[in-house]
């Protein structure tokens, strides 16, 4: 493995650790963020399956964002998958590039099957 590949993997893995800690802090220390537990559990499951080697994750306030970006911050020409726990067990899942929305789901429950299909689409894009 070359140095560039190792650096990308390090950045991807660090983003997962930081995001996991952020969600744990919100859930454990702030009222009303229990709704994020399914998302945190999903992060842990994906990480245990090695998906942390394929995506950089982060947050926009409490919205989970998956990308293939090597660097922190996103450009409008980069595809992302976002998961937002809205309220009362409702989730908004969006696959987009800048303002262009490819898929958007408003779910009554946290549906891992749909999300995994969208992640597979995102995984097929180049790392940049």
N, C-alpha and C positions, 0 to 999 in steps of 0.2 A: 504494500500500500504506500502510495507516495505521500509527501508532506501535505499537499493541498487537500487530498481526500481525507486525511486524518484531521486536518483543521476543520473541514466541513462537518465531519462526524462529531467533533468536539463541540462545535457551535450548536448543532442540532441537539445533542444530548444535554448540554447546559440549559438550553431553552426549556426542555421538558422538566428538569429538576426545578428551575426557577418558577415555572408555571404551576407545578404541583404544590410547591411551598406557598405560593400566592393563594391558590384555591383553599388549601388547608387553613391558612390564616383567616380568610374571609368566613369560612364555614364555622371555625372554632371560636372566633372572637367577635363576630358581628351578627346581630339579630337580622333575620330575614334571608340569610344566604344559605340556609339549609337546602334550598332548591338547587344548589350547585352540586350536591352530593353525587347524583348520577353522572354528571360530567366528570368529576374528579375520579370516580370509580372507572369510568371509561378511559380516562388518561392512563391510569395505573394498568388497566388491562392491555391497552395498546402498547405501553412501554414494556410490559412483560413479554409481549409477542414480538419485540424488536422493531416496532414501528418508529421508535425514536431515532432510528438510523436513516429514516426516509423523509422526515418532515421537521421543519422548525415550527414550534408552537409558541404562542404568546397570548396576551390578552389586550382587549380594548375595553377598559373598565373591567367588566366581569364577563365579557363575551370571549369565548375561546376561538382562536384563529389558527388554522393550519395553513402552512405555505411551504414552498420549496426554495425560499429565499435564503441565501447564505448569510446575508446581513440583516441586522435589526432594521425594522422599518420596511414598508412596502411601496413599490411603485404602482402606478395605475395599470401598467401592462402585465402585472403578475396575477395569476389565478390564486384564489384563496377559498377555503371552506370555513365558514363561521357557524358557531353553535351558541345560541342565546337562550338561556333559561328565562322565559318571560315571567310567568306566574302560574300558580296552581297546577304544576305538572305539565305546563305547555312549553314547547320548545320551537324556536325558529331556526331552521338550518338552511344556509344559503351557500351556493357554489357560484362564485362570481369572479370577474376580472374588472377591477376599477368599478365603474358604475353599471357595467353590463352584467346582468344576472342570467346565468345559465339554468339554474334550478333553485327553487325556493320551496321549502316545506314548512307548514305550520302544523306541528304534531301535538297530539294530546298526551303522548307518552314518549319516552326517550327510545327511539327506534334505531338500534345499532345497525341493523341490516341496511337501511337506507344510507346511513352515514358511511358505512364501510364501502358501499358502491361508489359514493362520491369521493371518498379517499382514494380508491383505486383509480378513478379518473384523474385526480390531482397528482397521484404518484407517477402517472404516465407523462407528466410535463417535465421539462428539463430543470435541473437545479440551476438556479442563477442567483 
